[in-house]
Amino acid sequence: MVNPWLAMETGTDPAERIASMRRAHEAFLAGGQVAPPVRPVVADSWRRSAAARAASDGMAPVELDEDALRAHREAHPLARAMPVFRELLGAIAQDGAHLLAVCDPQGRMLWVEGHPGVVRRAERMNFVAGSRWDERHAGTNAPGTALAADHAVQIFAAEHYNRRVQPWTCAAAPLHDQRTGRLLGAVDITGGDHLASPHSLALVQATARAAESHLAAQSPQPGVCLTALGRDEALLVLDGRRLRLGRRHSEIMVLLAHHPDGLTGDQLSVLLYGEREMRPVTLRAEMSRLRQLVGPLLASRPYRLRRPVEADSAAVGADLAAGDLTVALGDYRGPLLPLSEAPGVRRLRTTLEDRLRRTLLTCRDAAALRQWAQTPWGEDDLEVWEALVEALPPHSHARADANTTATRLRTAYGLTG
């Protein structure tokens, strides 16, 4: 079976593939239609890029200046993995044909290293430390698509959404905290067409796993961690086991994590189903199935978790309580179980988002406001855009751009005049 994450099958003529992909790319930009030989992973990425209005012939933005980049690097956990990246990929990055790049979960490049000549070529498309290479800002590219798909991937030549990037080929793999399952960023190698081989993808995957193990060896022993921000189905890490929970079990685990003293069956039923008439056997059946997954972690009478759970949603709340907005924004990966209609989850989701927004609007920090405004959940937040306009320096290009967006949103909401 063909690996869908590889750019080309063995024996494929690169020149022919480039020509056919360019035709497919132009057809997509003209009419939105995707046809072979475009891989499904690339087609999905093109659609996401188009929906996000990513530029098909522009430059990735540089978001972090020298001081902000230095501070972000020092605080980021992947800084401790750089010796691993350099040991396994450093020789390749210095051979005159490749670059080693490491980015954070938002696609901001933390390190871009390699032969000076290749680094200078990459600078022409803003592939530099401090630039933003998620799909929303740079279109389809290996690190951005690896983050979006949460999977290692190659992107070959004209598979890139942005024409400026199409002379390059890259392979990237996401990295996670093995203890919590939290996405930490991605590692990437970028170069020429020769990277479109199974070896480059295997190399970045192996490097990512080695870096994850290196970080895990420096961390406390595994416990119980629940990741549910920005996810429709929660990830539970239980003593090193990674369990992807179904939607109802995700809701139950989130509710129990936020009620450490436990909930009676009636209380849990109301938080899950609202005031609807539900037979007690329905909840008991769900709890029985959940217990088969998590074993003795789940107790009853009342329903509760026998061990403390590190929930990412609770961590954001703790960051805010400690007055650390920067860390809170970094930990906030999106709304809590965004598709959940369970009343208790909806209340937790709304409360956390409101706390974060109120802190943002109070502090009036331009970098923090911009970070929120450039997320899928903040891009239509008129109040934040207006606060960003006020926080930016007068007569700056950034302020003019923010004001344009705020004006567009006011018109869309019928608030003009």
Salt bridges, closest charged atoms under 4 A:
GLU26 OE2 - HIS25 ND1 3.65
GLU26 OE2 - ARG163 NE 3.06
ASP44 OD1 - ARG47 NH1 3.26
ASP57 OD1 - ARG164 NE 3.91
GLU63 OE2 - ARG132 NH1 2.99
GLU66 OE2 - ARG70 NH2 3.38
ASP67 OD1 - ARG70 NH1 3.13
ASP95 OD2 - HIS98 ND1 2.78
ASP104 OD2 - HIS72 NE2 2.82
ASP104 OD2 - ARG108 NE 2.79
GLU113 OE2 - ARG86 NH2 2.57
ASP134 OD1 - ARG132 NE 3.40
ASP134 OD1 - HIS137 ND1 2.78
GLU135 OE1 - ARG48 NE 2.65
ASP150 OD1 - HIS176 NE2 2.67
GLU159 OE2 - ARG17 NH2 3.87
GLU159 OE1 - ARG39 NH2 2.67
GLU212 OE2 - HIS176 ND1 3.63
GLU212 OE1 - ARG209 NE 2.90
GLU233 OE1 - ARG244 NE 2.88
ASP239 OD1 - ARG307 NH2 2.86
GLU251 OE1 - ARG248 NH1 2.66
GLU286 OE1 - HIS249 NE2 3.43
GLU286 OE2 - ARG289 NH2 3.55
GLU310 OE2 - ARG179 NH1 2.70
ASP331 OD1 - ARG182 NH2 3.24
GLU341 OE1 - ARG346 NH1 3.51
GLU379 OE1 - ARG136 NH2 2.52
ASP381 OD2 - ARG357 NE 2.57
GLU383 OE1 - ARG357 NH2 3.14
GLU386 OE2 - ARG410 NH1 2.87
